[in-house]
């Protein structure tokens, strides 16, 4: 997901960005928001995309990718709790995910994994394998856009055939995802990493 750039956000070290992201995530989660403050927070999160000099279509694509999460979460909370709770919780989750997206868009995966690896090294005394944990996090982060692209390809293929989108679309998506996971596992085994 990395997009090269020369903005101040791109030039920050991965460790600093990760620390800022963690602080913002904790603050966003712990602060008791009202309707206005969560709106300001969401606008501020979007402004960080502008600070990173990312085109507006990048932000729009990230929001579009989260549309079902926003709709399902917002509708459920609206119906079962209250409209205010729906707005607060949905905007909070949207802000957190957009911040995480901004981190991955402006930071090379190798740099981010290097920071995570260094953070995990002290845990070796407790039996934590920093290399394995870093590799797992790397594979998890990189699989998200891969599975999203598989879902888009399956959706496009079904539309091209004139098939309505239903639960049946899950089967080809699952097959492609499992086939990709097998390929990744084979590649790791060939390199002696598994």
N, C-alpha and C positions, 0 to 999 in steps of 0.2 A: 504494500500500500504506500510505500515511501514515494514522495514526490520531491525531487531536488529543488532547492531554493536558496536565496541569500538573505532572507528576512532574519530579524533578531531571534525569532523562535527557532528557525533552522540552525542558527549559529550557536545557540546554547548547547552546552554539553548534555549528553543523555542523562547523566546523574542529576544535574540541576533540573532538567525537565521532569524527570521521574519524581524528584522530591516536591516540585511545585504541584505536579498532578496529584500526588498523595495528599498534600496539604489542602488543595482545593477540594478533593473528594471528601476528605474528613470534614472540612468546614461546611461543605454543601450538605452532607448527610446529618451533621450534628446541629446546624443552625435551625432554630424554629422559624421557618419561613411563613410569611403571610402571602396573600394573593399578589401583592405588588412586588415584594422582594424576590419572589421566585421568578417573576417576569423579568425583573432587572438582571437576575442571575442568568437566565436563558439568553437574554440579549447580550450580556457580557461574554458568555461562552461563544456566541456567534461572532462577536467582535474580535475574539482571539483568532478566528479563522482569517479575518481581515488583516490583523496584525501579522499573521504568517504570510500575508500576500498570496493567499490561495484564491483562485477564481471562485465566484459565487456558485458556479455549478458544482464545485467540489462539496461545498456545504449542503447544497440542495440534494446532491446524490446521497450524502450521508443521512440526511433527514428522511429521504425517500426510502432508503434501505430499512429504516426503523419504523416505517408507517404501520405495520401490523402490530408491532409491540405497543406503539402509542395508542392505536385504536382499541386493541383488546384490553390493555391495562386501563386506559381512560374510561372506556365504556363500562367495564366491570366495577370500577370504583364509583363511577357516576351512579350506577344503578343500585349498588349494594351499600355504599357509604354516603357520599354527598358530592355535589359538583365541585365544591372547594377542595375536598380531599383528592378528587380525580385530577384537578388542575395541579395541585401541589406535588403529588406523587409522580404524575406523568412528566411534568416539567423537570423535576429533580432527576428522574431516571434518564430522560433525554439529555439533560446537561452533562450528566456523568458519562454517558456513552459517547457524546460528542467530544468531550475532553479526552477520553481514551483514544478516539479516532484521530484527533489532532496530534496526540502524542505519537501514534504509529505513522501518521502521514508525514510528520516533520523529522522523524528520527529513523536512522538506518537500523534495521533489525540487529545487525551485528553489534552496533554500539549499545543498544538497549540490553541485549543479552550479556554483553561484557559487564555492564553495571550490575545486572541481576546475579551474574556469576560471582562477582566480587562481594556482593552483599551476602551471598550464601556460604562463602568460604569459612567464616567463623563457625558455622553450624556443622562443619565436618567432625568436630569433637563429639557431637551428639549422634554421629552416624549418618548424617545427611550427605548424599552424593551430589555435590554442587553441579557437576557436569551433567548428570542425568536429569536433575530438576531443570536446569537451564535448557537442555535439549527438549524436554517435555513442554515447557512454556513456549519455546520457539515453534515447535510443531503445532501447538494449540493455536497460537496467534496466526500462523500462516494458513492453517486449515480453514479459518472462518471465511476469508474472501474466496478461497477455492470452492468451498461448498456453496457459497452464495452464487458464484459463477455457474456451477453445475445446476443450481435451481433455475437460474435465468435461461440456461440452454434447454432444460427440460420444458420449461414454460413456453419458450419460443417454438420448440418442436411440436408441442401439443397444439399451439395456436395455428401453426402452419398446416397441420393435418385437419384442422377444424374441430378438434376435440375440446370439449369444455374442461376447464380446470377443475379437477376434483381430487379426492383422496388418492385416486389411482396414480397421480403424479408423484406420490411419495415413493412408489416402488422403483421407477427408473432412477430417481435421485438417490435412493438408498443403495442401489446396485452400483452406480457410478462412484459414490462416496466410498463404499467398501472396496471396490476395485482400486481406487486411488490409494486407500490405506494399505492395501496389499503391496502395491508398487513402492510406496514409501518404506514399508517394512522390509521389502526385498533389498532396496537400495541401502538402508541402514545396515542390514545383515551383511551385504557385500563389502561394506566398508569396516566391518567388525565393530560396529557401534551397538549392536544388540546382542 
